[in-house]
């Protein structure tokens, strides 16, 4: 919801990922009991690595991207 990715798109990504022989754990999917949760840091990294088409090319853009990932890591809480 936060990223604007529809459930059907997410299901498509998961299906394609599994067809390639990978595990959804690598995407950030965590199964706890009977519920599925997404690790926001891992999922963001996976999206960046495998789905972003306009990756930063200059040193400044790469630095900003690293700062964004660091910001997400520091400001993500795993509530109970």
VMD Tcl script that builds the backbone (N, CA, C; Angstrom):
set m [mol new atoms 240]
animate dup $m
set s [atomselect $m all]
$s set {name element resname resid chain x y z} {
  {N N UNK 1 A 0.832 -1.191 0.000}
  {CA C UNK 1 A 0.000 0.000 0.000}
  {C C UNK 1 A 0.877 1.256 0.000}
  {N N UNK 2 A 1.903 1.262 0.832}
  {CA C UNK 2 A 2.779 2.428 0.956}
  {C C UNK 2 A 3.549 2.703 -0.337}
  {N N UNK 3 A 3.890 1.660 -1.065}
  {CA C UNK 3 A 4.674 1.831 -2.281}
  {C C UNK 3 A 3.817 1.951 -3.530}
  {N N UNK 4 A 2.522 1.742 -3.385}
  {CA C UNK 4 A 1.642 1.831 -4.535}
  {C C UNK 4 A 1.709 0.617 -5.443}
  {N N UNK 5 A 2.104 -0.512 -4.888}
  {CA C UNK 5 A 2.163 -1.753 -5.657}
  {C C UNK 5 A 0.904 -2.550 -5.345}
  {N N UNK 6 A 0.158 -2.882 -6.371}
  {CA C UNK 6 A -1.067 -3.650 -6.180}
  {C C UNK 6 A -0.781 -5.093 -5.778}
  {N N UNK 7 A -1.761 -5.734 -5.142}
  {CA C UNK 7 A -1.587 -7.123 -4.731}
  {C C UNK 7 A -1.362 -8.047 -5.920}
  {N N UNK 8 A -2.050 -7.768 -7.016}
  {CA C UNK 8 A -1.859 -8.622 -8.198}
  {C C UNK 8 A -0.439 -8.497 -8.748}
  {N N UNK 9 A 0.101 -7.297 -8.715}
  {CA C UNK 9 A 1.483 -7.087 -9.170}
  {C C UNK 9 A 2.458 -7.798 -8.239}
  {N N UNK 10 A 2.221 -7.684 -6.952}
  {CA C UNK 10 A 3.075 -8.342 -5.971}
  {C C UNK 10 A 3.018 -9.861 -6.136}
  {N N UNK 11 A 1.816 -10.399 -6.357}
  {CA C UNK 11 A 1.679 -11.838 -6.593}
  {C C UNK 11 A 2.424 -12.249 -7.861}
  {N N UNK 12 A 2.362 -11.421 -8.890}
  {CA C UNK 12 A 3.087 -11.693 -10.131}
  {C C UNK 12 A 4.594 -11.721 -9.874}
  {N N UNK 13 A 5.091 -10.725 -9.132}
  {CA C UNK 13 A 6.519 -10.687 -8.796}
  {C C UNK 13 A 6.925 -11.955 -8.055}
  {N N UNK 14 A 6.116 -12.369 -7.075}
  {CA C UNK 14 A 6.430 -13.570 -6.293}
  {C C UNK 14 A 6.441 -14.805 -7.180}
  {N N UNK 15 A 5.448 -14.932 -8.057}
  {CA C UNK 15 A 5.368 -16.094 -8.945}
  {C C UNK 15 A 6.578 -16.160 -9.870}
  {N N UNK 16 A 6.923 -15.032 -10.486}
  {CA C UNK 16 A 8.079 -14.995 -11.378}
  {C C UNK 16 A 9.370 -15.312 -10.632}
  {N N UNK 17 A 9.503 -14.801 -9.425}
  {CA C UNK 17 A 10.693 -15.016 -8.607}
  {C C UNK 17 A 10.853 -16.500 -8.291}
  {N N UNK 18 A 9.734 -17.149 -7.916}
  {CA C UNK 18 A 9.782 -18.582 -7.601}
  {C C UNK 18 A 10.059 -19.411 -8.856}
  {N N UNK 19 A 9.510 -19.007 -10.001}
  {CA C UNK 19 A 9.762 -19.726 -11.254}
  {C C UNK 19 A 11.239 -19.694 -11.628}
  {N N UNK 20 A 11.925 -18.640 -11.212}
  {CA C UNK 20 A 13.361 -18.521 -11.488}
  {C C UNK 20 A 14.195 -19.357 -10.508}
  {N N UNK 21 A 13.509 -20.004 -9.555}
  {CA C UNK 21 A 14.204 -20.884 -8.623}
  {C C UNK 21 A 14.608 -20.230 -7.321}
  {N N UNK 22 A 14.137 -19.035 -7.068}
  {CA C UNK 22 A 14.483 -18.324 -5.838}
  {C C UNK 22 A 13.388 -18.499 -4.793}
  {N N UNK 23 A 13.724 -18.176 -3.573}
  {CA C UNK 23 A 12.782 -18.252 -2.467}
  {C C UNK 23 A 12.270 -16.849 -2.152}
  {N N UNK 24 A 11.011 -16.755 -1.765}
  {CA C UNK 24 A 10.426 -15.451 -1.441}
  {C C UNK 24 A 11.070 -14.817 -0.213}
  {N N UNK 25 A 11.803 -15.617 0.562}
  {CA C UNK 25 A 12.540 -15.082 1.707}
  {C C UNK 25 A 13.492 -13.992 1.222}
  {N N UNK 26 A 14.100 -14.199 0.049}
  {CA C UNK 26 A 15.040 -13.226 -0.519}
  {C C UNK 26 A 14.367 -11.907 -0.853}
  {N N UNK 27 A 13.048 -11.946 -1.077}
  {CA C UNK 27 A 12.284 -10.731 -1.368}
  {C C UNK 27 A 11.900 -9.981 -0.092}
  {N N UNK 28 A 12.033 -10.655 1.047}
  {CA C UNK 28 A 11.655 -10.039 2.307}
  {C C UNK 28 A 10.362 -10.586 2.890}
  {N N UNK 29 A 9.832 -11.662 2.311}
  {CA C UNK 29 A 8.598 -12.263 2.815}
  {C C UNK 29 A 8.923 -13.144 4.008}
  {N N UNK 30 A 8.241 -12.895 5.108}
  {CA C UNK 30 A 8.450 -13.660 6.338}
  {C C UNK 30 A 7.121 -14.292 6.741}
  {N N UNK 31 A 7.131 -15.595 6.981}
  {CA C UNK 31 A 5.947 -16.314 7.418}
  {C C UNK 31 A 6.084 -16.548 8.918}
  {N N UNK 32 A 5.116 -16.037 9.658}
  {CA C UNK 32 A 5.097 -16.222 11.103}
  {C C UNK 32 A 3.751 -16.842 11.438}
  {N N UNK 33 A 3.806 -18.095 11.866}
  {CA C UNK 33 A 2.559 -18.817 12.108}
  {C C UNK 33 A 1.843 -19.030 10.790}
  {N N UNK 34 A 0.638 -18.500 10.693}
  {CA C UNK 34 A -0.143 -18.632 9.459}
  {C C UNK 34 A -0.237 -17.315 8.709}
  {N N UNK 35 A 0.537 -16.316 9.128}
  {CA C UNK 35 A 0.466 -14.998 8.512}
  {C C UNK 35 A 1.760 -14.661 7.785}
  {N N UNK 36 A 1.614 -13.885 6.720}
  {CA C UNK 36 A 2.769 -13.449 5.936}
  {C C UNK 36 A 3.021 -11.969 6.219}
  {N N UNK 37 A 4.268 -11.637 6.465}
  {CA C UNK 37 A 4.685 -10.258 6.713}
  {C C UNK 37 A 5.837 -9.931 5.775}
  {N N UNK 38 A 5.948 -8.662 5.425}
  {CA C UNK 38 A 7.048 -8.212 4.588}
  {C C UNK 38 A 8.047 -7.435 5.423}
  {N N UNK 39 A 9.315 -7.783 5.305}
  {CA C UNK 39 A 10.388 -7.017 5.922}
  {C C UNK 39 A 10.615 -5.819 5.012}
  {N N UNK 40 A 10.286 -4.605 5.476}
  {CA C UNK 40 A 10.356 -3.440 4.582}
  {C C UNK 40 A 11.757 -3.139 4.059}
  {N N UNK 41 A 12.767 -3.395 4.861}
  {CA C UNK 41 A 14.140 -3.116 4.417}
  {C C UNK 41 A 14.542 -4.085 3.316}
  {N N UNK 42 A 14.325 -5.376 3.558}
  {CA C UNK 42 A 14.690 -6.380 2.549}
  {C C UNK 42 A 13.872 -6.218 1.273}
  {N N UNK 43 A 12.573 -5.930 1.416}
  {CA C UNK 43 A 11.738 -5.769 0.235}
  {C C UNK 43 A 12.161 -4.547 -0.568}
  {N N UNK 44 A 12.495 -3.461 0.104}
  {CA C UNK 44 A 12.954 -2.255 -0.583}
  {C C UNK 44 A 14.256 -2.527 -1.338}
  {N N UNK 45 A 15.177 -3.239 -0.692}
  {CA C UNK 45 A 16.434 -3.587 -1.358}
  {C C UNK 45 A 16.173 -4.487 -2.562}
  {N N UNK 46 A 15.258 -5.460 -2.404}
  {CA C UNK 46 A 14.932 -6.354 -3.509}
  {C C UNK 46 A 14.313 -5.571 -4.667}
  {N N UNK 47 A 13.377 -4.687 -4.365}
  {CA C UNK 47 A 12.760 -3.861 -5.410}
  {C C UNK 47 A 13.816 -3.062 -6.159}
  {N N UNK 48 A 14.709 -2.448 -5.400}
  {CA C UNK 48 A 15.748 -1.632 -6.026}
  {C C UNK 48 A 16.639 -2.482 -6.927}
  {N N UNK 49 A 17.036 -3.633 -6.417}
  {CA C UNK 49 A 17.984 -4.454 -7.163}
  {C C UNK 49 A 17.371 -5.109 -8.402}
  {N N UNK 50 A 16.115 -5.527 -8.316}
  {CA C UNK 50 A 15.542 -6.320 -9.401}
  {C C UNK 50 A 14.449 -5.636 -10.211}
  {N N UNK 51 A 13.860 -4.560 -9.719}
  {CA C UNK 51 A 12.726 -3.978 -10.430}
  {C C UNK 51 A 12.921 -2.524 -10.868}
  {N N UNK 52 A 13.821 -1.803 -10.251}
  {CA C UNK 52 A 14.028 -0.400 -10.620}
  {C C UNK 52 A 14.736 -0.338 -11.968}
  {N N UNK 53 A 14.174 0.446 -12.868}
  {CA C UNK 53 A 14.739 0.542 -14.209}
  {C C UNK 53 A 15.616 1.768 -14.390}
  {N N UNK 54 A 15.412 2.782 -13.582}
  {CA C UNK 54 A 16.200 4.009 -13.727}
  {C C UNK 54 A 17.135 4.172 -12.531}
  {N N UNK 55 A 18.062 3.231 -12.405}
  {CA C UNK 55 A 19.005 3.260 -11.286}
  {C C UNK 55 A 19.928 4.471 -11.403}
  {N N UNK 56 A 20.405 4.955 -10.256}
  {CA C UNK 56 A 21.306 6.112 -10.277}
  {C C UNK 56 A 22.596 5.804 -11.024}
  {N N UNK 57 A 23.042 6.780 -11.790}
  {CA C UNK 57 A 24.251 6.583 -12.577}
  {C C UNK 57 A 25.404 7.458 -12.098}
  {N N UNK 58 A 25.099 8.595 -11.510}
  {CA C UNK 58 A 26.171 9.476 -11.046}
  {C C UNK 58 A 26.500 9.165 -9.587}
  {N N UNK 59 A 27.664 9.590 -9.160}
  {CA C UNK 59 A 28.098 9.372 -7.787}
  {C C UNK 59 A 27.125 10.045 -6.812}
  {N N UNK 60 A 26.638 11.215 -7.146}
  {CA C UNK 60 A 25.703 11.939 -6.283}
  {C C UNK 60 A 24.404 11.161 -6.120}
  {N N UNK 61 A 23.870 10.638 -7.232}
  {CA C UNK 61 A 22.634 9.860 -7.168}
  {C C UNK 61 A 22.840 8.576 -6.365}
  {N N UNK 62 A 23.982 7.922 -6.531}
  {CA C UNK 62 A 24.270 6.700 -5.788}
  {C C UNK 62 A 24.380 6.987 -4.295}
  {N N UNK 63 A 24.986 8.105 -3.934}
  {CA C UNK 63 A 25.099 8.499 -2.534}
  {C C UNK 63 A 23.723 8.769 -1.943}
  {N N UNK 64 A 22.875 9.457 -2.690}
  {CA C UNK 64 A 21.518 9.719 -2.220}
  {C C UNK 64 A 20.738 8.426 -2.044}
  {N N UNK 65 A 20.919 7.471 -2.938}
  {CA C UNK 65 A 20.232 6.196 -2.827}
  {C C UNK 65 A 20.669 5.443 -1.572}
  {N N UNK 66 A 21.974 5.421 -1.304}
  {CA C UNK 66 A 22.479 4.766 -0.100}
  {C C UNK 66 A 21.934 5.447 1.144}
  {N N UNK 67 A 21.832 6.771 1.110}
  {CA C UNK 67 A 21.278 7.507 2.249}
  {C C UNK 67 A 19.806 7.157 2.457}
  {N N UNK 68 A 19.070 6.976 1.377}
  {CA C UNK 68 A 17.665 6.608 1.479}
  {C C UNK 68 A 17.514 5.230 2.115}
  {N N UNK 69 A 18.293 4.266 1.678}
  {CA C UNK 69 A 18.226 2.923 2.258}
  {C C UNK 69 A 18.618 2.961 3.731}
  {N N UNK 70 A 19.634 3.735 4.078}
  {CA C UNK 70 A 20.026 3.876 5.478}
  {C C UNK 70 A 18.901 4.499 6.291}
  {N N UNK 71 A 18.246 5.509 5.737}
  {CA C UNK 71 A 17.120 6.158 6.414}
  {C C UNK 71 A 16.002 5.152 6.679}
  {N N UNK 72 A 15.688 4.335 5.692}
  {CA C UNK 72 A 14.633 3.328 5.860}
  {C C UNK 72 A 15.010 2.341 6.950}
  {N N UNK 73 A 16.254 1.882 6.945}
  {CA C UNK 73 A 16.699 0.944 7.974}
  {C C UNK 73 A 16.565 1.544 9.374}
  {N N UNK 74 A 16.987 2.774 9.527}
  {CA C UNK 74 A 16.973 3.401 10.849}
  {C C UNK 74 A 15.582 3.757 11.338}
  {N N UNK 75 A 14.655 4.003 10.418}
  {CA C UNK 75 A 13.334 4.468 10.804}
  {C C UNK 75 A 12.241 3.406 10.681}
  {N N UNK 76 A 12.642 2.179 10.419}
  {CA C UNK 76 A 11.666 1.097 10.350}
  {C C UNK 76 A 11.577 0.447 11.709}
  {N N UNK 77 A 10.365 0.326 12.197}
  {CA C UNK 77 A 10.160 -0.354 13.474}
  {C C UNK 77 A 9.410 -1.635 13.224}
  {N N UNK 78 A 9.743 -2.616 13.983}
  {CA C UNK 78 A 9.071 -3.903 13.911}
  {C C UNK 78 A 8.193 -3.999 15.148}
  {N N UNK 79 A 6.993 -3.429 15.047}
  {CA C UNK 79 A 6.078 -3.393 16.178}
  {C C UNK 79 A 5.564 -4.773 16.549}
  {N N UNK 80 A 5.069 -4.829 17.740}
  {CA C UNK 80 A 4.515 -6.104 18.207}
  {C C UNK 80 A 3.024 -6.065 18.197}
}
mol reanalyze $m
mol bondsrecalc $m
mol representation Tube
mol addrep $m
